[in-house]
Amino acid sequence: MSRVILCTYLKREAPGLTFQLYPGELGKRIFNEISAEAWALWQQKQTMLINENRLIMTNSDHRKLLENAMVDFLFEGKDIQIEGYKPIS
């Protein structure tokens, strides 16, 4: 049976993550407050950010930028704008 949490992003109860995906205190917060559905939405946005901005995950500045965007997206409800991205119409 899956764990049900009150998801900060979705603002409703939803199945939680099955294990902590991110390290440290932020990882604990994500595990306790972010649903599997919200995490999947973040993964899509994260992939777009990495690709469109050509982020390199071995670069600490790029990792910090991505982490800040993740916090903004998941906990602050901010829509992350991806420079250069144009949706197909």
Residue pairs with C-beta under 8 A, 6 or more apart in sequence:
2 15
2 16
2 18
2 36
3 15
3 16
3 17
3 18
4 13
4 14
4 15
4 16
5 13
5 14
5 15
5 16
5 32
5 33
5 34
5 35
6 12
6 13
6 33
7 13
7 14
7 16
7 33
7 34
7 35
7 37
7 38
8 33
8 34
8 38
8 74
8 75
9 34
9 35
9 38
9 41
9 42
9 73
9 74
9 75
9 77
10 35
10 37
10 38
14 35
14 36
14 37
14 38
15 35
15 36
15 37
16 31
16 32
16 34
16 35
16 36
17 30
17 31
17 34
17 35
17 36
17 39
18 36
19 31
20 27
20 28
20 30
20 31
21 27
21 30
21 31
21 39
22 30
22 31
26 67
26 71
29 75
30 39
30 74
33 75
34 42
34 74
38 74
42 70
42 73
42 74
45 69
45 73
45 80
45 82
46 66
46 69
46 70
48 82
48 85
49 55
49 66
49 69
49 80
49 82
50 57
50 66
52 82
52 83
52 84
52 85
53 65
53 82
53 83
53 84
55 62
55 65
55 66
56 62
57 63
57 66
69 80
72 78
72 80
73 79
73 80
